[in-house]
Amino acid sequence: MRTEPAWARKSRRALLIVAAGLALLLLGLDRYAAFAHRPGADSKAVVIYTTAWCPYCAKLRTSLAASGIPYIEHDVEKSLQGQMGFWTLRGRGVPVSAIGPKIIYGYDVARIAFALQDLGYTFVPASDPQPSQGSDAGATSSSVGGSN
């Protein structure tokens, strides 16, 4: 029967302690991200997760600003808050929008307008020349969002 040397037992114990510490750290980050970034049922905030190079993110930013809707933006490539929020909301592509209690993936004009309407805002997509086009505007913009 072979016994392992004392240095091997100490190394294994140290590795187990480090692994347990990392697991606790990741669990803590996951719980913090869920608390900080997952909207509650009574949320009234508009938070978008974007990148600098995404054309749909630029359209969303422009549309929100043109509509006079206050929002918070997190860049998922440049900020830890953006990365954690994107991860918590299970994002696979940008933009991801947390509008009130609703999560919208991509630049889906109809869903964004509906969620903002629930918060009392009127959303006018930036690509629409006139805000009075009504349902035709949503259909045109939805085809753009559908290609995302």
C-alpha positions in Angstrom: 0.0 0.0 0.0 1.4 3.4 -1.0 0.9 6.5 1.0 1.1 9.9 -0.7 3.7 12.3 0.5 2.8 15.1 2.9 3.3 17.8 0.2 0.8 16.1 -2.1 -1.9 16.1 0.7 -1.2 19.8 1.4 -1.4 20.7 -2.3 -4.7 18.8 -2.7 -6.1 20.5 0.4 -5.0 23.9 -0.9 -6.6 23.3 -4.3 -9.9 22.2 -2.7 -9.9 25.4 -0.6 -9.2 27.6 -3.6 -11.9 25.8 -5.6 -14.5 26.2 -2.8 -13.6 29.9 -2.5 -14.1 30.4 -6.3 -17.4 28.6 -6.2 -18.6 30.8 -3.3 -17.4 33.9 -5.2 -19.3 32.9 -8.4 -22.4 32.1 -6.4 -22.2 35.6 -4.7 -21.7 37.3 -8.1 -24.7 35.4 -9.6 -27.0 36.4 -6.7 -25.8 40.0 -6.8 -26.4 40.2 -10.6 -29.9 38.7 -10.2 -30.7 41.2 -7.5 -29.3 44.2 -9.3 -30.3 43.5 -12.9 -33.5 41.4 -13.0 -36.4 43.8 -13.0 -39.2 43.4 -10.4 -42.9 43.1 -11.2 -43.4 46.8 -10.2 -40.3 48.1 -12.1 -40.7 51.4 -14.1 -37.1 51.6 -15.3 -35.9 51.3 -18.9 -32.5 49.6 -19.0 -30.8 48.6 -22.3 -27.8 46.4 -22.7 -25.9 47.3 -25.9 -22.5 47.4 -27.7 -20.9 50.4 -29.4 -20.7 48.7 -32.8 -24.3 47.3 -33.1 -26.5 49.1 -35.6 -29.7 47.9 -33.9 -28.4 49.2 -30.6 -27.7 52.6 -32.2 -31.3 52.6 -33.6 -32.7 51.8 -30.2 -30.6 54.6 -28.5 -31.7 57.1 -31.2 -35.4 56.0 -30.9 -35.5 56.3 -27.2 -33.8 59.7 -27.2 -36.1 61.0 -30.0 -39.1 59.8 -28.1 -37.9 61.5 -24.9 -37.8 58.3 -22.9 -35.2 58.3 -20.1 -33.1 55.1 -20.0 -30.0 53.6 -18.5 -27.5 52.0 -20.8 -24.9 49.3 -20.0 -22.3 48.4 -22.6 -21.9 44.6 -22.4 -18.3 44.8 -23.7 -17.0 47.6 -21.6 -18.5 47.4 -18.2 -18.8 44.7 -15.6 -22.4 45.8 -14.8 -23.3 45.3 -18.4 -21.8 41.9 -18.6 -23.5 40.8 -15.4 -26.9 42.2 -16.5 -26.6 40.6 -19.9 -25.7 37.2 -18.3 -28.5 37.5 -15.7 -31.1 38.3 -18.4 -29.8 35.3 -20.5 -28.8 37.5 -23.4 -27.5 35.9 -26.6 -27.3 39.0 -28.7 -27.7 42.7 -28.4 -29.7 44.8 -27.7 -31.4 43.4 -24.7 -34.0 45.7 -23.1 -35.5 45.6 -19.6 -38.5 47.8 -20.0 -40.4 47.8 -16.7 -40.9 44.1 -15.8 -40.6 42.9 -19.4 -37.4 41.7 -21.1 -37.1 42.2 -24.9 -34.4 40.5 -26.9 -33.3 42.3 -30.1 -34.7 45.4 -31.8 -38.3 44.2 -31.9 -40.2 47.5 -32.4 -43.6 46.1 -31.7 -42.7 44.6 -28.4 -40.6 47.6 -27.3 -43.5 49.9 -28.1 -46.0 47.7 -26.3 -43.8 47.5 -23.2 -43.2 51.3 -23.2 -46.9 51.9 -23.7 -47.5 50.0 -20.5 -45.2 52.5 -18.7 -47.0 55.4 -20.2 -44.5 56.3 -23.0 -45.1 56.7 -26.7 -42.3 55.1 -28.7 -41.4 56.5 -32.1 -38.8 54.4 -34.0 -36.0 56.5 -35.4 -36.4 55.0 -38.9 -40.0 56.3 -39.2 -40.2 59.6 -41.0 -43.5 60.6 -39.3 -44.8 59.4 -35.9 -48.4 59.4 -37.2 -48.0 56.3 -39.4 -49.4 54.1 -36.6 -49.5 50.3 -37.3 -47.7 50.6 -40.7 -44.7 51.9 -38.8 -44.6 48.9 -36.5 -44.9 46.5 -39.4 -42.0 48.1 -41.3 -39.8 48.2 -38.3 -40.7 44.7 -37.2 -39.3 43.3 -40.4 -36.0 45.1 -39.6 -36.0 43.7 -36.1 -36.9 40.2 -37.4 -33.6 40.0 -39.3 -31.6 40.4 -36.1 
